[in-house]
Amino acid sequence: MLEAFKNDLGVTVSKVSIMNTYPKIYEAFIDRKSLGKGVFNINDTLITTDSANTISDLREKLEKCQAERDVYKADYELAQEILQRVIVNANSIPNLHVESLFKEID
């Protein structure tokens, strides 16, 4: 970076002077240097490519879990409706105590 200043602009500067005088240029340089190493900056957090791959895998797993949850939730709601219908129908049978339907079998 310092050589680029000297070659392109004909100015000799130190790293400290760039850090203090031109912080945005220094930040851009550090970000570009990190990117070359497979590290990038998101919201002041350094993320490696391995971390990004892990995050991507976790997002896929989350989507699968949410889809499974939706299926289980739909099955649960259907089972609740069926049980409610069974209870209503059982109440219409004379001399049947609905509670006896829910007793544990020995």
N, C-alpha and C positions, 0 to 999 in steps of 0.2 A: 504494500500500500504506500509506504513511504517513497519507494522508488517510482511509483506511478506519479506521485505529486512532483517529484523532481524531473522525471522524463516528460510528462505531459504539460506541466505548468511552469517548470523551471524554478520551482520553489523547494527549498530544503526545510523540512519541518521534522519535529520529533513526534514520537508516538504520544507523549504526554501532552504536547501542545494541541494535537488533533483531538485527544480525549477531552481536553478542557475547553478548547475554542469551538470545535465542530463536533459536538456529541452525536448529532444525527448521522454524520458521515461515519463516525467510529462505530455506531450501532449497526449501520448498514454493512460495514466491513465485517464485523463480528458475525452477523447473521449469515452473510454470504460464505464466510469461512466455515461456519458450523454446518451449513447446508452441504458443503463439499464433503464433510465428515459424516453425513447421514443424520444430522441433528437439525431440527428446525424449531423455531420459537413460536409458541401460540400463547397469547395472553401472559407474557412474561414467564412462561414455563417451557423449559427445554424438553422437547420430545424427540426421542430417537426413532429411527425407522422400525426397530424392533417393538418399541412401545406403540407406534402407530399400527403395526400389524396386530398386536395384542388387542388394541382398542377395537380394531375392525372385527376380529374374531369374537370379542365380547358382544359387540353390537349384533352380529349374526345370531349368537346364542340367545341374546335377549329377545330378538324377533321371534325365534323358534319357541321360546318359553311363553311369550305373549300369545302366540297362536295356539299352543297347547292349552294355556289357561282359558282362552276363549272357548275351545272345544269342551273342556271340562265344565266350564260354567254353563254352557248350553245344555250339556248332558244333565247337570245337577238340576237346572231349572225344569227340564222335561221330567225328571224323576219326581220332583216336588209336585208337579201338576198331576202326574199319574197317581201318586200317593193320595193327593187331595181327592181325586175322583174315586179312588178305592174307598176312602173313608166315607165320603158322601153316599156312595152306593151301598156300603155295608150298613150304614145307619138306616137304610130303608128296608133291610131284612128284619122281619119280626123275630124276637127272642134272641137276637145276636148282640152280644156286648162287644163293641168295637175294641175296647181295651184288651180283650182276649186275643185279638189279632196281633198284638204287640208283645205278648208274653214270650220270654225266652223258652226255647225248646230244650228239654233236659237231655 
